[in-house]
Amino acid sequence: MRKNLHRRDALKGLGAAAMVGLAGCSGGGDTGDNSSDGGDATPTDGGSDGSGSTDSFQYTVGSNDDVAGSSLTALRFDYPDGSGAVADASVASATLGGEDVSDDLDGTSTSNNGSTMTADFGGAYSIAAEDTVAVELSGVAAPDGSYTVEGVVNPQSGATTFEQSF
């Protein structure tokens, strides 16, 4: 199911080398294990471009995560109830293990009065332990103050959950 195994492995290795090289440069914050299944979640806030803010998510799949070994079929982001944060948001980019998977994005939908966004994928990409799922949402109407977003990889099957605070 992988489109280009050699390219993906090279990109994954390059990404890991870049993260190791920049490990001391981030300037603080806890980037420890925030998942329910052993992976790492790292929040990154892309700021605002005038048409809503950009929230970026990164989650590294752990070897004990239920989604390891399955295909990427969906990502769900649950913002605070009643916030309407993702009513007009869209997926600006999506990668898995350093490989762009946006060509497999079937579409997005919102629910819970715009507080939940689901991005559905066609399942063409396999999730392996140590793969990093990275998604950037643009057009987010960020709730006031700090807030926590629950992310779910493959919510309909396997469901690995992580949280990120902004």
C-alpha positions as CSV (number, residue, x, y, z in Angstrom):
1,M,0.0,0.0,0.0
2,R,3.0,2.3,0.2
3,K,3.6,4.4,-2.9
4,N,7.3,4.8,-2.7
5,L,9.0,2.9,0.2
6,H,12.5,4.1,-0.5
7,R,11.6,7.8,-0.7
8,R,9.5,7.5,2.5
9,D,12.3,5.8,4.4
10,A,14.8,8.5,3.3
11,L,12.4,11.3,4.3
12,K,11.7,9.7,7.6
13,G,15.4,9.4,8.3
14,L,16.0,13.0,7.2
15,G,13.2,14.2,9.4
16,A,14.6,12.3,12.4
17,A,18.1,13.7,11.8
18,A,16.6,17.2,11.6
19,M,14.7,16.8,14.9
20,V,17.8,15.5,16.6
21,G,19.8,18.4,15.3
22,L,17.3,20.9,16.5
23,A,16.4,19.1,19.8
24,G,17.8,21.9,22.0
25,C,16.6,24.8,19.9
26,S,12.8,24.8,20.7
27,G,13.0,27.0,23.8
28,G,10.9,25.1,26.2
29,G,7.6,23.5,26.8
30,D,6.8,19.9,27.6
31,T,6.8,17.7,24.6
32,G,6.5,14.5,26.5
33,D,4.1,11.7,26.1
34,N,0.6,13.2,25.8
35,S,-1.0,10.2,24.1
36,S,-3.1,7.4,25.5
37,D,-1.0,4.8,23.8
38,G,2.6,5.7,24.1
39,G,3.4,8.2,21.2
40,D,4.5,11.7,21.4
41,A,2.4,14.8,20.7
42,T,4.1,18.1,20.0
43,P,2.0,21.2,19.7
44,T,3.0,23.9,17.3
45,D,1.0,27.1,16.7
46,G,1.4,28.6,13.3
47,G,-0.2,31.9,14.3
48,S,-2.7,34.0,12.4
49,D,-2.8,35.2,8.8
50,G,-5.8,37.5,9.1
51,S,-8.4,34.9,8.0
52,G,-8.2,32.8,11.1
53,S,-5.3,31.2,12.8
54,T,-3.3,28.1,11.8
55,D,-3.0,25.2,14.2
56,S,-0.3,22.6,13.5
57,F,-0.3,19.1,15.0
58,Q,2.4,16.5,15.2
59,Y,1.9,13.1,16.7
60,T,4.6,10.3,16.6
61,V,3.0,6.9,16.5
62,G,4.2,4.5,19.3
63,S,4.8,0.8,18.8
64,N,1.9,0.1,21.2
65,D,-0.6,2.4,19.4
66,D,-3.6,0.6,18.0
67,V,-3.2,2.3,14.6
68,A,0.4,1.1,14.1
69,G,0.2,-1.3,11.1
70,S,-3.1,0.0,9.7
71,S,-3.9,2.4,6.9
72,L,-4.5,6.1,7.5
73,T,-8.3,6.5,7.1
74,A,-9.2,9.6,9.1
75,L,-8.0,12.3,11.5
76,R,-10.4,14.0,13.9
77,F,-9.7,17.2,15.9
78,D,-12.1,18.1,18.8
79,Y,-11.9,21.7,19.9
80,P,-13.6,23.0,23.1
81,D,-17.4,22.5,23.0
82,G,-19.3,25.5,21.7
83,S,-16.2,27.2,20.3
84,G,-17.0,26.8,16.6
85,A,-13.3,26.9,16.0
86,V,-13.1,24.8,12.9
87,A,-16.5,25.7,11.3
88,D,-14.6,27.4,8.4
89,A,-11.2,25.6,8.7
90,S,-9.5,23.5,6.1
91,V,-6.5,21.1,6.0
92,A,-3.6,23.1,4.7
93,S,-1.1,20.2,4.7
94,A,-0.9,16.6,5.9
95,T,2.1,14.3,6.1
96,L,2.8,10.8,7.4
97,G,6.3,9.7,8.1
98,G,7.5,12.8,6.2
99,E,5.6,11.9,3.1
100,D,2.8,14.2,1.8
101,V,-0.5,12.4,2.0
102,S,-2.8,15.2,0.9
103,D,-3.3,13.4,-2.4
104,D,-5.2,10.8,-0.4
105,L,-7.5,13.3,1.4
106,D,-11.1,12.5,0.4
107,G,-12.6,15.5,2.1
108,T,-13.4,17.1,5.5
109,S,-16.5,17.6,7.5
110,T,-17.4,19.4,10.7
111,S,-19.8,18.5,13.5
112,N,-20.7,19.7,17.0
113,N,-21.5,23.2,15.8
114,G,-18.1,23.6,14.2
115,S,-16.1,22.4,17.2
116,T,-15.0,19.1,15.6
117,M,-13.3,18.5,12.2
118,T,-12.8,15.2,10.6
119,A,-10.5,14.7,7.6
120,D,-11.2,11.5,5.7
121,F,-8.4,9.7,3.8
122,G,-8.6,6.9,1.2
123,G,-6.4,4.5,3.1
124,A,-3.5,4.5,0.5
125,Y,-0.8,5.1,3.2
126,S,0.2,2.7,5.9
127,I,1.0,3.8,9.5
128,A,4.1,2.4,11.0
129,A,5.5,2.8,14.6
130,E,7.7,5.9,14.8
131,D,5.9,7.6,11.9
132,T,5.0,11.2,12.6
133,V,1.5,12.4,11.6
134,A,1.7,16.1,10.9
135,V,-1.3,18.2,10.0
136,E,-1.8,21.9,9.6
137,L,-5.3,23.4,9.9
138,S,-5.9,26.8,8.5
139,G,-8.8,29.2,9.0
140,V,-9.2,28.2,12.7
141,A,-11.2,30.6,14.8
142,A,-9.0,30.1,17.9
143,P,-10.9,30.1,21.2
144,D,-9.9,32.9,23.6
145,G,-7.0,32.2,25.9
146,S,-5.3,28.8,26.1
147,Y,-7.2,25.7,24.9
148,T,-6.7,22.0,24.5
149,V,-7.5,20.0,21.3
150,E,-8.0,16.3,21.3
151,G,-6.7,14.6,18.1
152,V,-7.7,11.1,17.1
153,V,-6.0,9.0,14.4
154,N,-8.4,6.6,12.7
155,P,-11.4,7.4,15.0
156,Q,-13.6,4.7,13.4
157,S,-11.1,1.9,13.8
158,G,-8.2,1.6,16.2
159,A,-8.5,5.2,17.5
160,T,-5.3,6.5,18.9
161,T,-5.9,9.7,20.8
162,F,-3.6,12.5,21.7
163,E,-4.0,16.0,23.2
164,Q,-2.3,19.3,22.4
165,S,-2.5,22.6,24.2
166,F,-2.4,26.0,22.5
